[in-house]
Structure formats: structure tokens, C-alpha cells
Amino acid sequence: MNAIQQATWGTRVPLTITQADALAAVLAFAFGRTATGRRLYAYATFDAALRGNPDPIEAAIHAANGLNANLSAADLLELIFLHAQNLLPDLRQLPPFWTWPGSGLVTNPRDGSAASVLWDWYEAVTSIKGLRGAASSKTGHHLAPSVMPLWDSLVGKAWSNNRMWSEIHTQLVQQAQWCDDLERGVETYRQTVENGYGIELTRLRIVDIVMWLEARGELSFAIGVGQQILAGLPWQTW
């Protein structure tokens, strides 16, 4: 990886970061632990949670709650009902979000395209009161990590209202090589050092993690932790 290559994410509140710093931050998020062994962030309770569950929608629901979506029992049952009645499109059948044409991401084109299928899923799920906005993105991303952009109230502030998908798509296309390198770097570490623990992080999640850490004022801390992970320093020096 080229340590000086930079990418900029976000439009209203942009963040420019090098590949090396992004790699360090994402490794800290996914694999960092405290001196007592506690995980620093939510990779285990969201990204890696309940993978292989025989009912993927239930796994996605539980994982979304792992990110403090705070879904009510009524909301959960309504979403499970939609899924059981085959009223939700299967996002897992769609190609990766960043490979789509850029059209159809601001409003539903209703033309059978990948963008239209994502919109149909999103509109059906957000018809449930407790699953509007970020909760739906968390559920959809766990279900289809290469398809549904992930955001919460913090990350959402970096993008323009009602144009988030379009802006994320544009920047993913413009900065494709940066994303390719980061995906490869994180996955290489996961396979060789973590023995394949968890799940591969897609560029949608990698960008979300970096922006979320920045929005919380923890990016510098995470970069420092990740740099020590890469340097092989002992846990207690964190």
C-alpha cells in the first residue's frame, strides 16, 4: 500500500485520510483490545455477529441491535413478517453497490435495476416506524455488506440530505484504487494474523468506520492503536 495516497470522504463534512492511516484505524476497530482483553469497538457484536445463522434476516436484526438500534419487539416482529411473506427483495442477490451505474440513487427509478431493488427494500423496511433511517441501514448492511451503505446519525452529517447513496457511490467510483488497496490490506491481516476470524469488511463498511471514528473524535486514537497492532507491540502498551 502507498502510505501517502489519500482519499476524501463526505461532502458536507469531508474527511481526507491516507491509506496507511485508514488501514490502522480499521484494524483497531475490528481487532483492537484493551489490556484486559475487552474489544474496543463493535466488530464482534455487529459485523461478525451470528454469521451463518439459518435465518439471515433474524441475524441482521440482532446485529443491528448490537449497534444500539434499539428496535422494539413490535418492530422486530413486523420485519420478520415481511421477510416470511417474501415481501422484501433479496439484497444478497445484487452485485456490489460500487459497480452499479450512478443513476437511480436519489429517487426510486422503479425500473428493475439494482438501485430500484435497493430502494424497494429500503421503502418496505422504513415503513416500519422503528426502522427508519439508520436502523434500516444497519439491518440491510449486515444482511448484504456489499450492497447497503451503512450510516448512523454521526456519519450521516458528513453527507447531503437525500443524496447520501449517490454521493457515496460517486466517491467510491472516483477512489476505487484506494478502496481496493484497503480491502486487500484489511483482509490480508484478518486471514494471516486473526486466522480468518469474523467477516471480510467491504469498502462500504471501511469508509463508514473511518468516518464514524472521525465524527466521534476517536480517529487519532484508533490510528495509534492500529499502528501498534501493525508494529506488533504488546497489548498492555495501549
Wavefront OBJ file of the C-alpha trace (Angstrom):
o trace
v 0.000 0.000 0.000
v 1.085 3.549 -0.748
v 1.275 5.290 2.622
v 0.887 8.768 1.160
v -2.065 8.104 -1.149
v -5.097 9.985 0.149
v -8.835 9.817 -0.337
v -11.563 12.243 0.681
v -14.904 11.052 2.015
v -18.046 13.055 2.679
v -19.423 16.244 1.151
v -20.863 18.431 3.882
v -18.125 17.456 6.361
v -15.308 15.945 4.270
v -12.504 13.828 5.701
v -9.190 13.319 3.881
v -7.120 10.355 5.049
v -4.179 8.303 3.798
v -4.391 4.591 3.067
v -1.939 3.807 5.886
v -3.938 5.739 8.484
v -7.222 4.237 7.298
v -5.789 0.725 7.494
v -4.554 1.324 11.028
v -7.915 2.762 12.135
v -9.935 -0.095 10.664
v -7.674 -2.739 12.204
v -8.109 -1.046 15.586
v -11.874 -1.054 15.125
v -12.050 -4.697 14.079
v -9.342 -6.308 16.206
v -8.194 -3.848 18.867
v -8.457 -4.846 22.515
v -7.775 -3.225 25.840
v -5.089 -4.502 28.217
v -7.760 -6.693 29.847
v -8.786 -8.240 26.514
v -12.027 -6.307 26.007
v -12.769 -5.427 22.394
v -12.575 -1.713 21.727
v -15.334 -1.492 19.131
v -18.374 -3.262 17.669
v -16.879 -5.567 15.032
v -17.670 -8.682 17.078
v -21.206 -7.601 18.003
v -22.210 -6.343 14.556
v -20.034 -7.303 11.587
v -19.069 -10.774 12.775
v -22.215 -11.483 14.808
v -24.374 -14.507 14.017
v -22.871 -15.167 10.608
v -24.183 -18.466 9.238
v -27.468 -18.113 11.125
v -30.044 -20.166 9.195
v -32.357 -17.160 9.037
v -30.325 -14.199 7.724
v -32.974 -11.581 8.481
v -33.023 -12.581 12.152
v -29.227 -12.434 12.284
v -29.307 -8.972 10.703
v -31.907 -7.773 13.201
v -29.918 -8.956 16.207
v -26.729 -7.484 14.811
v -28.407 -4.124 14.206
v -29.451 -4.121 17.836
v -25.799 -4.802 18.646
v -25.158 -1.308 17.247
v -27.768 0.183 19.595
v -30.563 0.392 17.043
v -32.953 -0.182 19.996
v -35.628 -1.931 17.974
v -38.884 -2.718 19.748
v -40.436 -6.185 19.802
v -43.265 -4.928 17.585
v -40.804 -3.592 15.006
v -38.868 -6.856 15.025
v -41.987 -8.942 14.514
v -43.192 -6.734 11.674
v -39.862 -7.020 9.873
v -39.780 -10.805 10.355
v -43.338 -10.959 8.974
v -42.350 -9.017 5.841
v -39.445 -11.380 5.346
v -41.534 -14.527 5.979
v -44.158 -13.405 3.463
v -41.466 -12.805 0.807
v -42.363 -9.114 0.730
v -38.721 -7.994 0.850
v -36.349 -8.210 -2.139
v -33.218 -10.306 -1.512
v -30.404 -7.775 -1.374
v -27.854 -10.587 -1.299
v -28.539 -11.300 -4.964
v -27.401 -7.832 -6.075
v -23.900 -7.017 -7.369
v -21.667 -4.760 -5.239
v -23.039 -1.239 -4.811
v -19.925 0.431 -6.225
v -20.247 -1.459 -9.543
v -23.694 -0.045 -10.349
v -24.373 2.829 -12.742
v -24.641 6.089 -10.845
v -28.245 6.724 -11.845
v -31.277 5.890 -9.734
v -29.711 6.544 -6.336
v -31.547 9.763 -5.417
v -35.109 8.555 -6.035
v -36.505 5.121 -6.843
v -36.374 4.653 -10.646
v -38.766 1.666 -10.411
v -37.158 0.089 -13.442
v -35.962 -3.256 -12.077
v -32.361 -2.052 -11.783
v -30.166 -2.863 -8.772
v -30.823 0.662 -7.467
v -34.555 0.088 -7.789
v -34.350 -3.190 -5.842
v -32.410 -1.471 -3.063
v -34.989 1.301 -2.961
v -37.846 -1.240 -2.837
v -36.213 -2.969 0.132
v -35.482 0.318 1.888
v -39.006 1.696 1.386
v -40.587 -1.523 2.664
v -38.381 -1.689 5.749
v -38.634 2.019 6.601
v -42.417 1.751 6.505
v -41.876 0.238 9.964
v -41.645 3.183 12.350
v -38.690 1.920 14.378
v -36.666 1.009 11.304
v -36.485 4.392 9.632
v -33.102 5.767 8.630
v -30.030 4.385 10.368
v -31.704 1.294 11.829
v -32.670 0.127 8.359
v -29.153 0.732 7.052
v -27.655 -1.317 9.894
v -30.046 -4.189 9.239
v -29.557 -4.066 5.475
v -25.781 -3.796 5.681
v -25.448 -6.841 7.918
v -27.694 -8.728 5.508
v -25.787 -7.592 2.397
v -22.475 -5.884 3.280
v -21.529 -5.150 -0.324
v -24.916 -3.640 -1.183
v -26.336 -1.426 1.574
v -24.375 1.704 2.560
v -24.100 1.978 6.323
v -24.524 5.145 8.349
v -25.788 6.470 11.642
v -26.664 9.922 12.961
v -22.975 10.841 13.200
v -21.808 9.644 9.781
v -24.968 10.944 8.123
v -23.930 14.515 8.910
v -20.993 14.195 6.503
v -23.279 13.683 3.501
v -26.006 15.783 1.866
v -29.579 15.096 2.914
v -31.442 12.866 0.426
v -28.334 12.365 -1.731
v -26.263 10.138 0.530
v -26.345 6.997 -1.629
v -25.482 8.961 -4.753
v -22.602 10.806 -3.092
v -21.189 7.634 -1.522
v -21.376 5.884 -4.896
v -19.633 8.749 -6.695
v -16.740 8.809 -4.242
v -16.384 5.014 -4.239
v -16.058 5.088 -8.028
v -13.628 8.017 -8.001
v -11.442 6.434 -5.330
v -11.720 2.812 -6.414
v -7.997 2.036 -6.208
v -7.781 3.410 -2.664
v -10.692 1.152 -1.736
v -9.203 -1.887 -3.486
v -5.976 -1.458 -1.529
v -7.751 -1.011 1.803
v -9.999 -4.021 1.340
v -6.958 -6.130 0.459
v -4.933 -4.838 3.397
v -7.640 -5.452 5.991
v -8.490 -8.889 4.604
v -4.840 -9.946 4.455
v -4.440 -9.065 8.132
v -7.692 -10.865 9.047
v -6.635 -14.054 7.262
v -2.975 -14.176 8.250
v -2.978 -12.766 11.788
v -6.557 -13.308 13.005
v -6.835 -16.760 11.375
v -9.878 -15.742 9.379
v -11.918 -14.618 12.389
v -15.102 -12.702 11.577
v -16.089 -11.493 8.144
v -14.415 -9.613 5.331
v -15.093 -5.876 5.516
v -16.254 -4.272 2.280
v -15.368 -0.745 1.243
v -18.837 0.419 2.318
v -18.039 -0.578 5.891
v -14.406 0.546 5.777
v -15.422 4.080 4.791
v -18.186 4.094 7.418
v -15.755 3.013 10.165
v -13.227 5.722 9.335
v -15.890 8.436 9.165
v -17.566 7.239 12.356
v -14.300 7.308 14.259
v -13.641 10.833 12.994
v -17.135 12.009 13.957
v -16.646 10.659 17.480
v -13.254 12.322 17.826
v -11.548 8.918 18.113
v -9.804 8.640 14.750
v -6.365 9.655 16.024
v -6.667 7.210 18.915
v -7.695 4.372 16.576
v -4.862 5.142 14.171
v -2.403 4.952 17.067
v -3.821 1.621 18.233
v -3.731 0.261 14.698
v -0.160 1.361 14.178
v 0.825 -0.558 17.291
v -1.088 -3.604 16.059
v 0.869 -3.454 12.828
v 4.131 -2.969 14.700
v 3.420 -5.966 16.924
v 3.649 -4.036 20.200
v 2.337 -5.770 23.350
v -1.290 -5.208 24.300
v -0.519 -3.543 27.615
v 1.215 -0.614 25.920
v -2.110 0.539 24.507
l 1 2 3 4 5 6 7 8 9 10 11 12 13 14 15 16 17 18 19 20 21 22 23 24 25 26 27 28 29 30 31 32 33 34 35 36 37 38 39 40 41 42 43 44 45 46 47 48 49 50 51 52 53 54 55 56 57 58 59 60 61 62 63 64 65 66 67 68 69 70 71 72 73 74 75 76 77 78 79 80 81 82 83 84 85 86 87 88 89 90 91 92 93 94 95 96 97 98 99 100 101 102 103 104 105 106 107 108 109 110 111 112 113 114 115 116 117 118 119 120 121 122 123 124 125 126 127 128 129 130 131 132 133 134 135 136 137 138 139 140 141 142 143 144 145 146 147 148 149 150 151 152 153 154 155 156 157 158 159 160 161 162 163 164 165 166 167 168 169 170 171 172 173 174 175 176 177 178 179 180 181 182 183 184 185 186 187 188 189 190 191 192 193 194 195 196 197 198 199 200 201 202 203 204 205 206 207 208 209 210 211 212 213 214 215 216 217 218 219 220 221 222 223 224 225 226 227 228 229 230 231 232 233 234 235 236 237 238
